[in-house]
Amino acid sequence: MNVHEKISNQVTENSIVLYMKGTPQFPQCGFSGATVKILNACGVHDFIAVDVLSDPEIRDGIKVYSNWPTVPQLYIKGEFIGGADIVRDMHQQGELQKLLDSAVGL
């Protein structure tokens, strides 16, 4: 299985996937940590977190897969939502909560 197939499987087989630097308990960058906090504030505590620092193939592959140059990257129900700034803006406008409510029934 190549890296794009692996990523595709991760985002389609799990409701919420966050590609981040570090882990939710120990984020390795401020943007990753902020995204985790936003998800938690929306009531999401059970999601798949993929530490791109521990897998260079995923770290490079996710940027190509999404055509997005930075990490973190949030996927909900297989759909790429965006990076930290987009997630923050959607949260501030209430859009992220609505999306999570309809996608995963929060």
C-alpha positions as CSV (number, residue, x, y, z in Angstrom):
1,M,0.0,0.0,0.0
2,N,1.4,3.4,-1.0
3,V,1.2,6.5,1.2
4,H,-1.8,7.9,-0.6
5,E,-3.8,4.7,-0.2
6,K,-2.8,4.7,3.5
7,I,-4.0,8.3,4.0
8,S,-7.2,7.6,2.0
9,N,-8.0,4.6,4.2
10,Q,-7.3,6.7,7.4
11,V,-9.6,9.5,6.4
12,T,-12.4,7.4,5.0
13,E,-12.5,4.7,7.8
14,N,-12.5,7.2,10.7
15,S,-15.0,10.0,11.3
16,I,-12.5,12.6,12.4
17,V,-8.8,12.5,11.6
18,L,-6.2,15.2,12.6
19,Y,-2.8,15.1,11.0
20,M,-0.7,17.0,13.4
21,K,2.8,17.5,14.8
22,G,3.0,15.5,18.0
23,T,0.0,14.0,19.9
24,P,-3.1,15.5,21.4
25,Q,-1.6,15.1,24.8
26,F,1.8,16.5,23.7
27,P,1.5,18.7,20.6
28,Q,4.8,19.7,19.1
29,C,3.6,23.0,17.6
30,G,1.2,25.7,18.6
31,F,-1.0,25.3,15.6
32,S,-1.5,21.6,16.3
33,G,-2.2,22.2,20.0
34,A,-4.7,25.0,19.1
35,T,-6.6,22.7,16.7
36,V,-6.8,20.0,19.4
37,K,-8.2,22.6,21.9
38,I,-10.8,23.7,19.4
39,L,-11.9,20.1,18.7
40,N,-12.1,19.5,22.5
41,A,-14.1,22.8,22.9
42,C,-16.6,21.4,20.3
43,G,-17.0,18.2,22.4
44,V,-14.7,16.1,20.3
45,H,-12.4,14.0,22.5
46,D,-12.4,10.8,20.5
47,F,-10.6,11.3,17.1
48,I,-7.7,9.8,15.2
49,A,-4.5,11.8,15.6
50,V,-1.7,11.1,13.2
51,D,1.7,12.3,14.3
52,V,3.4,13.4,11.1
53,L,6.7,13.8,12.9
54,S,6.9,10.1,13.6
55,D,6.3,9.2,9.9
56,P,8.2,11.3,7.3
57,E,6.3,9.5,4.4
58,I,3.0,10.6,5.9
59,R,4.4,14.1,6.6
60,D,5.2,14.6,3.0
61,G,2.3,12.6,1.6
62,I,-0.5,14.4,3.4
63,K,0.6,17.7,1.8
64,V,0.4,16.2,-1.6
65,Y,-2.9,14.3,-0.8
66,S,-4.7,17.4,0.3
67,N,-2.8,19.9,-1.9
68,W,-2.3,21.9,1.3
69,P,1.2,22.9,2.3
70,T,1.0,22.9,6.1
71,V,0.1,20.7,9.1
72,P,-2.2,20.4,11.0
73,Q,-4.9,19.2,8.6
74,L,-8.4,18.2,9.8
75,Y,-10.6,15.7,8.0
76,I,-14.2,15.0,8.9
77,K,-16.0,12.1,7.2
78,G,-13.3,11.9,4.6
79,E,-13.5,15.6,3.7
80,F,-10.6,17.9,4.1
81,I,-11.7,20.8,6.2
82,G,-8.5,22.8,6.4
83,G,-5.6,23.8,8.6
84,A,-5.4,25.6,11.9
85,D,-6.5,29.0,10.7
86,I,-9.5,27.7,8.8
87,V,-10.5,25.5,11.7
88,R,-10.2,28.5,14.1
89,D,-12.3,30.7,11.9
90,M,-15.0,28.0,11.4
91,H,-15.1,27.5,15.2
92,Q,-15.4,31.3,15.9
93,Q,-18.3,31.5,13.4
94,G,-20.1,28.4,14.7
95,E,-19.6,26.5,11.4
96,L,-17.3,23.9,12.8
97,Q,-19.8,22.9,15.6
98,K,-22.6,22.6,13.0
99,L,-20.4,20.5,10.7
100,L,-19.4,18.2,13.6
101,D,-23.0,17.9,14.8
102,S,-24.3,16.8,11.4
103,A,-21.3,14.7,10.5
104,V,-20.7,12.8,13.8
105,G,-23.8,13.5,15.8
106,L,-22.3,15.6,18.7
